[in-house]
Amino acid sequence: MQDIRDYFLFIKNYLKSRFLNFGQWFEGIKDIIVAFLIVKRGKYSSSFLNTSFFLIVLSAFVGGPIIAENNPFLPNLEADSKYQAAMVAYNPYENSLSTTISSKPRDSIVDYQVAAGDTLASIAKKFDISVDTIKWANNLKTDTIKPGQILKIPPVTGIVHKVASGETIYTIAKKYKTDPQKIVNFPFNDFADLDTFSLTVGQILYVPDGVIEEAPAIASPKFYAQIQAGVKGSSNFIWPTSGLITQYPVWYHMALDIANPSYPPVLASDTGTVVFAGCVRYGYGCHIIIDHANGYQTLYAHLANIDVSPGQGVTQGQKIGNVGSTGHSTGPHLHFEIRSGGSLLNPLNFLK
């Protein structure tokens, strides 16, 4: 507010000074010019108007740079160290968008016209989704299709669901036998409120890995990650915590989600130096990034608490925090990434 007041005070004084000087000059010669024009009976009135316009334009060119030079609102960016520091501030998400994928991700359903020789299996392979996903999206009871038929192709394996009144991501996930975190992780799902993940009635929601069970099925075995402190994998990384693997790496979520409601400890997957340890409201929430000085970095997100600080050295198997549910999370779990050269890698290729 002080800068604004100073600015307008400067403009006021500057214009006042300019107009007074111009007025004094103009009044000094006005009588002579008017008398001259009267004597000449308007012969030079057109020239006087043109000259006056030229003087106004010239005043703008002369006064403009002076105003700009003395404008208190133009910062000196070279001298403003705080501004420069803000420009190079850490962005914890700058690497999370660099996952290398084979094709451009689709954000919506596309229509596909069946060609001669097509089968559900070949179409599913073409779009990198499951056969059941196509059947569920098109309400197909059999695998029979015919040329010319239009099929709706979802962008991800799972269910395309139209939200009804009273539904939440939790009830929808339960209905389709999947984890609500997978719904939250899918980047093309929208939410009315990012804090509560509330939905809008009638919106289309993609449910990754969701299934429609028509009959009781034998539950598939679940893999449980186990802490292996002091035991190195083939690429020198160990499991960072224990719990149920609720989401495996996919193109839009190149990370492991390890859920555990008991909030167990989180361990450094390998020896290194902590380069970030802090909390943000959304996204990763409370998270840690460790640089292993060999081209790799690991990230541990949604933590309940952080036990290390930036610049601190950690050893493989050292406790760095606890599993939590901060940030973009629906329940206690660890989001674990392995990075190299600004790209996200599949952690399963390293955790053996």
LOLUM-334434 format. One record per residue (C-alpha): residue number from 1; residue in one letter; y, x, z. Coordinates in steps of 0.05 Angstrom, whole numbers. Example, Ala and Ser with C-alpha at 12.3 -4.5 7.8 and 13.67 -1.06 7.14 Angstrom:
BEGIN
<site miza="1" fike="a" yy="-90" xx="246" zz="156"/>
<site miza="2" fike="s" yy="-21" xx="273" zz="143"/>
// end
This chain:
BEGIN
<site miza="1" fike="m" yy="0" xx="0" zz="0"/>
<site miza="2" fike="q" yy="48" xx="58" zz="15"/>
<site miza="3" fike="d" yy="34" xx="86" zz="-55"/>
<site miza="4" fike="i" yy="50" xx="19" zz="-86"/>
<site miza="5" fike="r" yy="115" xx="13" zz="-47"/>
<site miza="6" fike="d" yy="134" xx="84" zz="-67"/>
<site miza="7" fike="y" yy="118" xx="69" zz="-139"/>
<site miza="8" fike="f" yy="162" xx="7" zz="-144"/>
<site miza="9" fike="l" yy="218" xx="41" zz="-105"/>
<site miza="10" fike="f" yy="217" xx="98" zz="-155"/>
<site miza="11" fike="i" yy="218" xx="50" zz="-215"/>
<site miza="12" fike="k" yy="276" xx="11" zz="-184"/>
<site miza="13" fike="n" yy="318" xx="73" zz="-170"/>
<site miza="14" fike="y" yy="302" xx="103" zz="-238"/>
<site miza="15" fike="l" yy="320" xx="40" zz="-278"/>
<site miza="16" fike="k" yy="382" xx="29" zz="-236"/>
<site miza="17" fike="s" yy="407" xx="99" zz="-250"/>
<site miza="18" fike="r" yy="391" xx="94" zz="-324"/>
<site miza="19" fike="f" yy="425" xx="27" zz="-332"/>
<site miza="20" fike="l" yy="487" xx="48" zz="-293"/>
<site miza="21" fike="n" yy="495" xx="111" zz="-335"/>
<site miza="22" fike="f" yy="485" xx="72" zz="-399"/>
<site miza="23" fike="g" yy="533" xx="18" zz="-377"/>
<site miza="24" fike="q" yy="587" xx="67" zz="-360"/>
<site miza="25" fike="w" yy="579" xx="102" zz="-427"/>
<site miza="26" fike="f" yy="576" xx="36" zz="-465"/>
<site miza="27" fike="e" yy="638" xx="7" zz="-430"/>
<site miza="28" fike="g" yy="676" xx="71" zz="-445"/>
<site miza="29" fike="i" yy="669" xx="64" zz="-520"/>
<site miza="30" fike="k" yy="659" xx="-12" zz="-525"/>
<site miza="31" fike="d" yy="733" xx="-27" zz="-531"/>
<site miza="32" fike="i" yy="743" xx="25" zz="-585"/>
<site miza="33" fike="i" yy="682" xx="-1" zz="-624"/>
<site miza="34" fike="v" yy="703" xx="-74" zz="-617"/>
<site miza="35" fike="a" yy="774" xx="-59" zz="-638"/>
<site miza="36" fike="f" yy="747" xx="-19" zz="-697"/>
<site miza="37" fike="l" yy="701" xx="-76" zz="-718"/>
<site miza="38" fike="i" yy="757" xx="-127" zz="-712"/>
<site miza="39" fike="v" yy="802" xx="-85" zz="-755"/>
<site miza="40" fike="k" yy="747" xx="-78" zz="-806"/>
<site miza="41" fike="r" yy="732" xx="-152" zz="-799"/>
<site miza="42" fike="g" yy="657" xx="-144" zz="-788"/>
<site miza="43" fike="k" yy="646" xx="-93" zz="-843"/>
<site miza="44" fike="y" yy="606" xx="-47" zz="-797"/>
<site miza="45" fike="s" yy="574" xx="-100" zz="-751"/>
<site miza="46" fike="s" yy="505" xx="-92" zz="-785"/>
<site miza="47" fike="s" yy="507" xx="-17" zz="-776"/>
<site miza="48" fike="f" yy="526" xx="-26" zz="-703"/>
<site miza="49" fike="l" yy="465" xx="-71" zz="-690"/>
<site miza="50" fike="n" yy="418" xx="-22" zz="-724"/>
<site miza="51" fike="t" yy="447" xx="36" zz="-684"/>
<site miza="52" fike="s" yy="440" xx="-3" zz="-619"/>
<site miza="53" fike="f" yy="366" xx="-18" zz="-634"/>
<site miza="54" fike="f" yy="355" xx="56" zz="-649"/>
<site miza="55" fike="l" yy="386" xx="76" zz="-583"/>
<site miza="56" fike="i" yy="341" xx="28" zz="-544"/>
<site miza="57" fike="v" yy="278" xx="57" zz="-578"/>
<site miza="58" fike="l" yy="303" xx="128" zz="-566"/>
<site miza="59" fike="s" yy="314" xx="111" zz="-492"/>
<site miza="60" fike="a" yy="241" xx="88" zz="-486"/>
<site miza="61" fike="f" yy="215" xx="152" zz="-517"/>
<site miza="62" fike="v" yy="259" xx="195" zz="-472"/>
<site miza="63" fike="g" yy="247" xx="156" zz="-408"/>
<site miza="64" fike="g" yy="172" xx="143" zz="-416"/>
<site miza="65" fike="p" yy="148" xx="214" zz="-405"/>
<site miza="66" fike="i" yy="194" xx="221" zz="-344"/>
<site miza="67" fike="i" yy="164" xx="158" zz="-312"/>
<site miza="68" fike="a" yy="93" xx="182" zz="-328"/>
<site miza="69" fike="e" yy="106" xx="251" zz="-300"/>
<site miza="70" fike="n" yy="132" xx="223" zz="-235"/>
<site miza="71" fike="n" yy="80" xx="167" zz="-229"/>
<site miza="72" fike="p" yy="49" xx="173" zz="-158"/>
<site miza="73" fike="f" yy="-14" xx="136" zz="-180"/>
<site miza="74" fike="l" yy="-40" xx="191" zz="-227"/>
<site miza="75" fike="p" yy="-86" xx="235" zz="-184"/>
<site miza="76" fike="n" yy="-94" xx="309" zz="-194"/>
<site miza="77" fike="l" yy="-169" xx="310" zz="-204"/>
<site miza="78" fike="e" yy="-173" xx="385" zz="-206"/>
<site miza="79" fike="a" yy="-143" xx="390" zz="-137"/>
<site miza="80" fike="d" yy="-178" xx="330" zz="-107"/>
<site miza="81" fike="s" yy="-241" xx="361" zz="-79"/>
<site miza="82" fike="k" yy="-264" xx="295" zz="-48"/>
<site miza="83" fike="y" yy="-263" xx="262" zz="-116"/>
<site miza="84" fike="q" yy="-303" xx="319" zz="-146"/>
<site miza="85" fike="a" yy="-353" xx="316" zz="-90"/>
<site miza="86" fike="a" yy="-363" xx="242" zz="-101"/>
<site miza="87" fike="m" yy="-375" xx="253" zz="-175"/>
<site miza="88" fike="v" yy="-434" xx="299" zz="-161"/>
<site miza="89" fike="a" yy="-462" xx="257" zz="-104"/>
<site miza="90" fike="y" yy="-538" xx="250" zz="-102"/>
<site miza="91" fike="n" yy="-568" xx="191" zz="-139"/>
<site miza="92" fike="p" yy="-639" xx="179" zz="-113"/>
<site miza="93" fike="y" yy="-656" xx="136" zz="-174"/>
<site miza="94" fike="e" yy="-635" xx="183" zz="-230"/>
<site miza="95" fike="n" yy="-707" xx="208" zz="-240"/>
<site miza="96" fike="s" yy="-742" xx="142" zz="-228"/>
<site miza="97" fike="l" yy="-723" xx="117" zz="-298"/>
<site miza="98" fike="s" yy="-751" xx="177" zz="-335"/>
<site miza="99" fike="t" yy="-824" xx="158" zz="-337"/>
<site miza="100" fike="t" yy="-852" xx="176" zz="-405"/>
<site miza="101" fike="i" yy="-887" xx="116" zz="-437"/>
<site miza="102" fike="s" yy="-919" xx="108" zz="-505"/>
<site miza="103" fike="s" yy="-879" xx="47" zz="-528"/>
<site miza="104" fike="k" yy="-817" xx="8" zz="-511"/>
<site miza="105" fike="p" yy="-830" xx="-39" zz="-452"/>
<site miza="106" fike="r" yy="-826" xx="-112" zz="-467"/>
<site miza="107" fike="d" yy="-785" xx="-156" zz="-420"/>
<site miza="108" fike="s" yy="-809" xx="-225" zz="-445"/>
<site miza="109" fike="i" yy="-863" xx="-264" zz="-480"/>
<site miza="110" fike="v" yy="-870" xx="-254" zz="-555"/>
<site miza="111" fike="d" yy="-903" xx="-298" zz="-607"/>
<site miza="112" fike="y" yy="-959" xx="-267" zz="-648"/>
<site miza="113" fike="q" yy="-989" xx="-298" zz="-710"/>
<site miza="114" fike="v" yy="-1064" xx="-286" zz="-715"/>
<site miza="115" fike="a" yy="-1084" xx="-248" zz="-777"/>
<site miza="116" fike="a" yy="-1151" xx="-247" zz="-812"/>
<site miza="117" fike="g" yy="-1200" xx="-204" zz="-774"/>
<site miza="118" fike="d" yy="-1162" xx="-209" zz="-708"/>
<site miza="119" fike="t" yy="-1200" xx="-221" zz="-644"/>
<site miza="120" fike="l" yy="-1174" xx="-232" zz="-573"/>
<site miza="121" fike="a" yy="-1200" xx="-162" zz="-556"/>
<site miza="122" fike="s" yy="-1163" xx="-128" zz="-614"/>
<site miza="123" fike="i" yy="-1099" xx="-166" zz="-598"/>
<site miza="124" fike="a" yy="-1104" xx="-149" zz="-525"/>
<site miza="125" fike="k" yy="-1113" xx="-75" zz="-543"/>
<site miza="126" fike="k" yy="-1054" xx="-78" zz="-591"/>
<site miza="127" fike="f" yy="-1007" xx="-104" zz="-536"/>
<site miza="128" fike="d" yy="-1040" xx="-65" zz="-478"/>
<site miza="129" fike="i" yy="-1057" xx="-126" zz="-437"/>
<site miza="130" fike="s" yy="-1122" xx="-160" zz="-417"/>
<site miza="131" fike="v" yy="-1159" xx="-212" zz="-457"/>
<site miza="132" fike="d" yy="-1155" xx="-260" zz="-398"/>
<site miza="133" fike="t" yy="-1079" xx="-253" zz="-396"/>
<site miza="134" fike="i" yy="-1076" xx="-279" zz="-468"/>
<site miza="135" fike="k" yy="-1124" xx="-336" zz="-452"/>
<site miza="136" fike="w" yy="-1086" xx="-357" zz="-390"/>
<site miza="137" fike="a" yy="-1019" xx="-355" zz="-425"/>
<site miza="138" fike="n" yy="-1045" xx="-398" zz="-482"/>
<site miza="139" fike="n" yy="-1092" xx="-443" zz="-442"/>
<site miza="140" fike="l" yy="-1152" xx="-420" zz="-482"/>
<site miza="141" fike="k" yy="-1220" xx="-440" zz="-456"/>
<site miza="142" fike="t" yy="-1260" xx="-397" zz="-506"/>
<site miza="143" fike="d" yy="-1250" xx="-332" zz="-544"/>
<site miza="144" fike="t" yy="-1246" xx="-369" zz="-610"/>
<site miza="145" fike="i" yy="-1181" xx="-360" zz="-650"/>
<site miza="146" fike="k" yy="-1164" xx="-371" zz="-723"/>
<site miza="147" fike="p" yy="-1116" xx="-339" zz="-774"/>
<site miza="148" fike="g" yy="-1046" xx="-369" zz="-773"/>
<site miza="149" fike="q" yy="-1052" xx="-390" zz="-700"/>
<site miza="150" fike="i" yy="-991" xx="-372" zz="-657"/>
<site miza="151" fike="l" yy="-1007" xx="-338" zz="-591"/>
<site miza="152" fike="k" yy="-958" xx="-324" zz="-535"/>
<site miza="153" fike="i" yy="-965" xx="-252" zz="-512"/>
<site miza="154" fike="p" yy="-940" xx="-236" zz="-441"/>
<site miza="155" fike="p" yy="-907" xx="-168" zz="-428"/>
<site miza="156" fike="v" yy="-957" xx="-147" zz="-374"/>
<site miza="157" fike="t" yy="-1028" xx="-161" zz="-353"/>
<site miza="158" fike="g" yy="-1028" xx="-219" zz="-305"/>
<site miza="159" fike="i" yy="-1000" xx="-289" zz="-301"/>
<site miza="160" fike="v" yy="-938" xx="-322" zz="-330"/>
<site miza="161" fike="h" yy="-917" xx="-372" zz="-277"/>
<site miza="162" fike="k" yy="-862" xx="-426" zz="-277"/>
<site miza="163" fike="v" yy="-833" xx="-430" zz="-207"/>
<site miza="164" fike="a" yy="-839" xx="-499" zz="-173"/>
<site miza="165" fike="s" yy="-799" xx="-525" zz="-115"/>
<site miza="166" fike="g" yy="-817" xx="-493" zz="-48"/>
<site miza="167" fike="e" yy="-854" xx="-433" zz="-79"/>
<site miza="168" fike="t" yy="-841" xx="-362" zz="-57"/>
<site miza="169" fike="i" yy="-866" xx="-295" zz="-82"/>
<site miza="170" fike="y" yy="-915" xx="-296" zz="-23"/>
<site miza="171" fike="t" yy="-946" xx="-364" zz="-40"/>
<site miza="172" fike="i" yy="-949" xx="-346" zz="-114"/>
<site miza="173" fike="a" yy="-982" xx="-279" zz="-100"/>
<site miza="174" fike="k" yy="-1033" xx="-312" zz="-55"/>
<site miza="175" fike="k" yy="-1047" xx="-365" zz="-108"/>
<site miza="176" fike="y" yy="-1062" xx="-312" zz="-161"/>
<site miza="177" fike="k" yy="-1098" xx="-263" zz="-115"/>
<site miza="178" fike="t" yy="-1048" xx="-206" zz="-120"/>
<site miza="179" fike="d" yy="-997" xx="-170" zz="-76"/>
<site miza="180" fike="p" yy="-925" xx="-196" zz="-73"/>
<site miza="181" fike="q" yy="-899" xx="-125" zz="-78"/>
<site miza="182" fike="k" yy="-926" xx="-123" zz="-150"/>
<site miza="183" fike="i" yy="-882" xx="-183" zz="-167"/>
<site miza="184" fike="v" yy="-822" xx="-148" zz="-136"/>
<site miza="185" fike="n" yy="-837" xx="-82" zz="-172"/>
<site miza="186" fike="f" yy="-839" xx="-113" zz="-241"/>
<site miza="187" fike="p" yy="-770" xx="-96" zz="-268"/>
<site miza="188" fike="f" yy="-760" xx="-158" zz="-310"/>
<site miza="189" fike="n" yy="-769" xx="-208" zz="-254"/>
<site miza="190" fike="d" yy="-703" xx="-239" zz="-228"/>
<site miza="191" fike="f" yy="-688" xx="-262" zz="-157"/>
<site miza="192" fike="a" yy="-634" xx="-308" zz="-132"/>
<site miza="193" fike="d" yy="-626" xx="-264" zz="-70"/>
<site miza="194" fike="l" yy="-648" xx="-191" zz="-69"/>
<site miza="195" fike="d" yy="-652" xx="-192" zz="7"/>
<site miza="196" fike="t" yy="-702" xx="-249" zz="12"/>
<site miza="197" fike="f" yy="-732" xx="-247" zz="-59"/>
<site miza="198" fike="s" yy="-717" xx="-321" zz="-65"/>
<site miza="199" fike="l" yy="-733" xx="-355" zz="-131"/>
<site miza="200" fike="t" yy="-700" xx="-408" zz="-174"/>
<site miza="201" fike="v" yy="-738" xx="-471" zz="-190"/>
<site miza="202" fike="g" yy="-760" xx="-471" zz="-263"/>
<site miza="203" fike="q" yy="-752" xx="-396" zz="-274"/>
<site miza="204" fike="i" yy="-807" xx="-356" zz="-309"/>
<site miza="205" fike="l" yy="-840" xx="-306" zz="-262"/>
<site miza="206" fike="y" yy="-887" xx="-251" zz="-285"/>
<site miza="207" fike="v" yy="-945" xx="-238" zz="-236"/>
<site miza="208" fike="p" yy="-974" xx="-170" zz="-252"/>
<site miza="209" fike="d" yy="-1050" xx="-165" zz="-242"/>
<site miza="210" fike="g" yy="-1053" xx="-238" zz="-221"/>
<site miza="211" fike="v" yy="-1117" xx="-276" zz="-237"/>
<site miza="212" fike="i" yy="-1138" xx="-349" zz="-243"/>
<site miza="213" fike="e" yy="-1205" xx="-357" zz="-210"/>
<site miza="214" fike="e" yy="-1243" xx="-416" zz="-237"/>
<site miza="215" fike="a" yy="-1303" xx="-403" zz="-192"/>
<site miza="216" fike="p" yy="-1316" xx="-361" zz="-130"/>
<site miza="217" fike="a" yy="-1323" xx="-289" zz="-150"/>
<site miza="218" fike="i" yy="-1350" xx="-228" zz="-115"/>
<site miza="219" fike="a" yy="-1292" xx="-189" zz="-88"/>
<site miza="220" fike="s" yy="-1284" xx="-122" zz="-122"/>
<site miza="221" fike="p" yy="-1286" xx="-61" zz="-76"/>
<site miza="222" fike="k" yy="-1218" xx="-37" zz="-52"/>
<site miza="223" fike="f" yy="-1201" xx="37" zz="-48"/>
<site miza="224" fike="y" yy="-1172" xx="62" zz="18"/>
<site miza="225" fike="a" yy="-1130" xx="124" zz="20"/>
<site miza="226" fike="q" yy="-1147" xx="170" zz="78"/>
<site miza="227" fike="i" yy="-1104" xx="223" zz="108"/>
<site miza="228" fike="q" yy="-1134" xx="292" zz="95"/>
<site miza="229" fike="a" yy="-1088" xx="337" zz="134"/>
<site miza="230" fike="g" yy="-1102" xx="410" zz="117"/>
<site miza="231" fike="v" yy="-1147" xx="393" zz="59"/>
<site miza="232" fike="k" yy="-1119" xx="410" zz="-10"/>
<site miza="233" fike="g" yy="-1133" xx="372" zz="-73"/>
<site miza="234" fike="s" yy="-1144" xx="403" zz="-141"/>
<site miza="235" fike="s" yy="-1069" xx="407" zz="-152"/>
<site miza="236" fike="n" yy="-1052" xx="424" zz="-81"/>
<site miza="237" fike="f" yy="-1031" xx="354" zz="-59"/>
<site miza="238" fike="i" yy="-1062" xx="313" zz="-3"/>
<site miza="239" fike="w" yy="-1060" xx="239" zz="12"/>
<site miza="240" fike="p" yy="-994" xx="225" zz="49"/>
<site miza="241" fike="t" yy="-1019" xx="167" zz="91"/>
<site miza="242" fike="s" yy="-1078" xx="120" zz="101"/>
<site miza="243" fike="g" yy="-1083" xx="47" zz="80"/>
<site miza="244" fike="l" yy="-1101" xx="-1" zz="24"/>
<site miza="245" fike="i" yy="-1080" xx="16" zz="-47"/>
<site miza="246" fike="t" yy="-1043" xx="-47" zz="-66"/>
<site miza="247" fike="q" yy="-1014" xx="-22" zz="-132"/>
<site miza="248" fike="y" yy="-1037" xx="32" zz="-178"/>
<site miza="249" fike="p" yy="-991" xx="70" zz="-226"/>
<site miza="250" fike="v" yy="-968" xx="30" zz="-287"/>
<site miza="251" fike="w" yy="-914" xx="43" zz="-338"/>
<site miza="252" fike="y" yy="-860" xx="7" zz="-299"/>
<site miza="253" fike="h" yy="-883" xx="32" zz="-231"/>
<site miza="254" fike="m" yy="-909" xx="103" zz="-238"/>
<site miza="255" fike="a" yy="-926" xx="110" zz="-165"/>
<site miza="256" fike="l" yy="-978" xx="91" zz="-112"/>
<site miza="257" fike="d" yy="-965" xx="35" zz="-62"/>
<site miza="258" fike="i" yy="-1007" xx="46" zz="1"/>
<site miza="259" fike="a" yy="-1002" xx="-13" zz="49"/>
<site miza="260" fike="n" yy="-1017" xx="-10" zz="123"/>
<site miza="261" fike="p" yy="-991" xx="-60" zz="174"/>
<site miza="262" fike="s" yy="-1002" xx="-11" zz="232"/>
<site miza="263" fike="y" yy="-944" xx="33" zz="208"/>
<site miza="264" fike="p" yy="-984" xx="98" zz="208"/>
<site miza="265" fike="p" yy="-953" xx="168" zz="202"/>
<site miza="266" fike="v" yy="-932" xx="194" zz="134"/>
<site miza="267" fike="l" yy="-950" xx="267" zz="120"/>
<site miza="268" fike="a" yy="-920" xx="318" zz="72"/>
<site miza="269" fike="s" yy="-967" xx="320" zz="13"/>
<site miza="270" fike="d" yy="-953" xx="394" zz="4"/>
<site miza="271" fike="t" yy="-911" xx="450" zz="33"/>
<site miza="272" fike="g" yy="-838" xx="450" zz="11"/>
<site miza="273" fike="t" yy="-765" xx="437" zz="29"/>
<site miza="274" fike="v" yy="-734" xx="370" zz="44"/>
<site miza="275" fike="v" yy="-678" xx="358" zz="-8"/>
<site miza="276" fike="f" yy="-662" xx="286" zz="12"/>
<site miza="277" fike="a" yy="-674" xx="245" zz="74"/>
<site miza="278" fike="g" yy="-635" xx="181" zz="83"/>
<site miza="279" fike="c" yy="-631" xx="106" zz="74"/>
<site miza="280" fike="v" yy="-603" xx="59" zz="21"/>
<site miza="281" fike="r" yy="-598" xx="-16" zz="26"/>
<site miza="282" fike="y" yy="-641" xx="-33" zz="-35"/>
<site miza="283" fike="g" yy="-691" xx="5" zz="-78"/>
<site miza="284" fike="y" yy="-727" xx="60" zz="-40"/>
<site miza="285" fike="g" yy="-697" xx="41" zz="27"/>
<site miza="286" fike="c" yy="-707" xx="97" zz="77"/>
<site miza="287" fike="h" yy="-739" xx="153" zz="37"/>
<site miza="288" fike="i" yy="-752" xx="228" zz="34"/>
<site miza="289" fike="i" yy="-756" xx="276" zz="-26"/>
<site miza="290" fike="i" yy="-791" xx="343" zz="-18"/>
<site miza="291" fike="d" yy="-783" xx="400" zz="-68"/>
<site miza="292" fike="h" yy="-846" xx="443" zz="-71"/>
<site miza="293" fike="a" yy="-813" xx="502" zz="-107"/>
<site miza="294" fike="n" yy="-866" xx="501" zz="-161"/>
<site miza="295" fike="g" yy="-836" xx="450" zz="-209"/>
<site miza="296" fike="y" yy="-860" xx="390" zz="-169"/>
<site miza="297" fike="q" yy="-825" xx="341" zz="-122"/>
<site miza="298" fike="t" yy="-855" xx="285" zz="-81"/>
<site miza="299" fike="l" yy="-820" xx="221" zz="-57"/>
<site miza="300" fike="y" yy="-839" xx="178" zz="3"/>
<site miza="301" fike="a" yy="-804" xx="110" zz="4"/>
<site miza="302" fike="h" yy="-795" xx="47" zz="47"/>
<site miza="303" fike="l" yy="-804" xx="87" zz="112"/>
<site miza="304" fike="a" yy="-794" xx="56" zz="180"/>
<site miza="305" fike="n" yy="-764" xx="121" zz="207"/>
<site miza="306" fike="i" yy="-749" xx="192" zz="183"/>
<site miza="307" fike="d" yy="-769" xx="253" zz="225"/>
<site miza="308" fike="v" yy="-740" xx="308" zz="181"/>
<site miza="309" fike="s" yy="-672" xx="327" zz="154"/>
<site miza="310" fike="p" yy="-646" xx="356" zz="88"/>
<site miza="311" fike="g" yy="-656" xx="430" zz="82"/>
<site miza="312" fike="q" yy="-714" xx="431" zz="130"/>
<site miza="313" fike="g" yy="-778" xx="466" zz="111"/>
<site miza="314" fike="v" yy="-843" xx="427" zz="120"/>
<site miza="315" fike="t" yy="-916" xx="447" zz="115"/>
<site miza="316" fike="q" yy="-972" xx="409" zz="83"/>
<site miza="317" fike="g" yy="-997" xx="355" zz="130"/>
<site miza="318" fike="q" yy="-935" xx="355" zz="174"/>
<site miza="319" fike="k" yy="-911" xx="287" zz="198"/>
<site miza="320" fike="i" yy="-845" xx="268" zz="164"/>
<site miza="321" fike="g" yy="-840" xx="194" zz="183"/>
<site miza="322" fike="n" yy="-877" xx="128" zz="188"/>
<site miza="323" fike="v" yy="-897" xx="74" zz="138"/>
<site miza="324" fike="g" yy="-845" xx="18" zz="138"/>
<site miza="325" fike="s" yy="-815" xx="-39" zz="97"/>
<site miza="326" fike="t" yy="-744" xx="-18" zz="83"/>
<site miza="327" fike="g" yy="-707" xx="-28" zz="17"/>
<site miza="328" fike="h" yy="-740" xx="-67" zz="-39"/>
<site miza="329" fike="s" yy="-803" xx="-83" zz="-1"/>
<site miza="330" fike="t" yy="-843" xx="-144" zz="19"/>
<site miza="331" fike="g" yy="-886" xx="-113" zz="73"/>
<site miza="332" fike="p" yy="-903" xx="-46" zz="106"/>
<site miza="333" fike="h" yy="-926" xx="3" zz="54"/>
<site miza="334" fike="l" yy="-913" xx="73" zz="27"/>
<site miza="335" fike="h" yy="-886" xx="82" zz="-43"/>
<site miza="336" fike="f" yy="-909" xx="152" zz="-64"/>
<site miza="337" fike="e" yy="-885" xx="189" zz="-126"/>
<site miza="338" fike="i" yy="-898" xx="258" zz="-156"/>
<site miza="339" fike="r" yy="-844" xx="284" zz="-202"/>
<site miza="340" fike="s" yy="-838" xx="344" zz="-249"/>
<site miza="341" fike="g" yy="-780" xx="362" zz="-294"/>
<site miza="342" fike="g" yy="-745" xx="296" zz="-283"/>
<site miza="343" fike="s" yy="-806" xx="255" zz="-302"/>
<site miza="344" fike="l" yy="-852" xx="213" zz="-259"/>
<site miza="345" fike="l" yy="-926" xx="233" zz="-261"/>
<site miza="346" fike="n" yy="-988" xx="194" zz="-244"/>
<site miza="347" fike="p" yy="-1005" xx="213" zz="-172"/>
<site miza="348" fike="l" yy="-1078" xx="198" zz="-183"/>
<site miza="349" fike="n" yy="-1082" xx="258" zz="-228"/>
<site miza="350" fike="f" yy="-1065" xx="302" zz="-169"/>
<site miza="351" fike="l" yy="-1096" xx="267" zz="-108"/>
<site miza="352" fike="k" yy="-1169" xx="283" zz="-115"/>
// end
